[in-house]
Amino acid sequence: MALETTVIQDKLTNKFGDKVTEFVQQHDILSFEVESNSMNDVMRFLKEDDTLRFNFLTDICGVHYPDFEKDRQFAVVYHMHNWMDNVRIRFKCFLNGDKPEVDTATNLFLGANWQERETYDFYGIIFKGHPQLKRILNMDEMESFPMRKEFPMEDGGRTDKDDRFFGRTTDNANNNLK
């Protein structure tokens, strides 16, 4: 019998209460939120429970939401897979914008090592307890984190481009470009 999303949700809410919330089915994947201080406990439960058996950490990635309230400006998104029942889940932990920190998952999945380092490298999210949290793709001397939305997307002072060639116009007279 396949593992139903209602079983996953019921087991998580029975075990963790309001530390797991916002359950929603998106594109055949159950998604939910986990309080950041409970991430490691929830992940361990998902991995070790005899029914759930989410034994593969597919991905860890970061997200920056600069317009959200301070306590939810960063998120770490975890994707896990139960190979036996072929079920995937996604959960997200929101983090404080001033000090984005969450516990490492390397104690549960060795593959989290590289994924957490990459997320740190691009978003500056600290994974507490990580065995070697350092930059892997950017230069060590870099002080910024390139995937944060802290910089303007375009240089407003550029004079070498014409907005019409990018499908943008500055006045209504040019809207009929073909």
Solvent accessible surface area in square Angstrom, and as a share of the most:
residue,aa,sasa,rsa
1,M,221,0.99
2,A,62,0.48
3,L,18,0.09
4,E,94,0.42
5,T,44,0.26
6,T,89,0.51
7,V,51,0.29
8,I,0,0.00
9,Q,66,0.29
10,D,79,0.41
11,K,57,0.24
12,L,0,0.00
13,T,47,0.27
14,N,131,0.67
15,K,121,0.51
16,F,27,0.11
17,G,38,0.36
18,D,115,0.59
19,K,87,0.37
20,V,4,0.02
21,T,52,0.30
22,E,116,0.52
23,F,41,0.17
24,V,70,0.40
25,Q,91,0.40
26,Q,79,0.35
27,H,172,0.77
28,D,127,0.66
29,I,32,0.16
30,L,7,0.03
31,S,11,0.07
32,F,6,0.02
33,E,35,0.16
34,V,5,0.03
35,E,79,0.36
36,S,35,0.22
37,N,118,0.61
38,S,6,0.04
39,M,0,0.00
40,N,21,0.11
41,D,85,0.44
42,V,0,0.00
43,M,0,0.00
44,R,93,0.34
45,F,38,0.16
46,L,0,0.00
47,K,65,0.27
48,E,102,0.46
49,D,25,0.13
50,D,129,0.67
51,T,60,0.35
52,L,0,0.00
53,R,82,0.30
54,F,0,0.00
55,N,56,0.28
56,F,84,0.35
57,L,12,0.06
58,T,52,0.30
59,D,52,0.27
60,I,5,0.02
61,C,46,0.27
62,G,7,0.07
63,V,38,0.22
64,H,10,0.04
65,Y,51,0.19
66,P,52,0.33
67,D,139,0.72
68,F,90,0.38
69,E,119,0.54
70,K,102,0.43
71,D,89,0.46
72,R,77,0.28
73,Q,30,0.13
74,F,4,0.02
75,A,0,0.00
76,V,0,0.00
77,V,9,0.05
78,Y,0,0.00
79,H,44,0.20
80,M,1,0.00
81,H,16,0.07
82,N,0,0.00
83,W,151,0.53
84,M,118,0.53
85,D,33,0.17
86,N,114,0.58
87,V,22,0.12
88,R,111,0.40
89,I,1,0.00
90,R,49,0.18
91,F,0,0.00
92,K,49,0.21
93,C,0,0.00
94,F,28,0.12
95,L,5,0.02
96,N,52,0.27
97,G,15,0.14
98,D,107,0.55
99,K,130,0.55
100,P,10,0.07
101,E,49,0.22
102,V,2,0.01
103,D,51,0.26
104,T,11,0.07
105,A,0,0.00
106,T,17,0.10
107,N,90,0.46
108,L,15,0.07
109,F,22,0.09
110,L,158,0.79
111,G,50,0.48
112,A,0,0.00
113,N,47,0.24
114,W,138,0.48
115,Q,35,0.16
116,E,0,0.00
117,R,33,0.12
118,E,64,0.29
119,T,5,0.03
120,Y,41,0.16
121,D,0,0.00
122,F,48,0.20
123,Y,29,0.11
124,G,5,0.05
125,I,0,0.00
126,I,65,0.33
127,F,3,0.01
128,K,94,0.40
129,G,69,0.67
130,H,20,0.09
131,P,92,0.58
132,Q,96,0.43
133,L,45,0.23
134,K,96,0.41
135,R,21,0.08
136,I,36,0.18
137,L,100,0.50
138,N,35,0.18
139,M,130,0.58
140,D,109,0.56
141,E,134,0.60
142,M,56,0.25
143,E,165,0.74
144,S,41,0.26
145,F,35,0.15
146,P,54,0.34
147,M,104,0.46
148,R,42,0.15
149,K,128,0.54
150,E,94,0.42
151,F,120,0.50
152,P,115,0.72
153,M,189,0.84
154,E,88,0.39
155,D,89,0.46
156,G,86,0.82
157,G,59,0.57
158,R,119,0.44
159,T,134,0.78
160,D,110,0.57
161,K,53,0.22
162,D,47,0.24
163,D,41,0.21
164,R,107,0.39
165,F,159,0.66
166,F,118,0.49
167,G,74,0.71
168,R,97,0.35
169,T,45,0.26
170,T,118,0.69
171,D,70,0.36
172,N,128,0.65
173,A,89,0.69
174,N,47,0.24
175,N,89,0.46
176,N,128,0.65
177,L,91,0.45
178,K,235,1.00
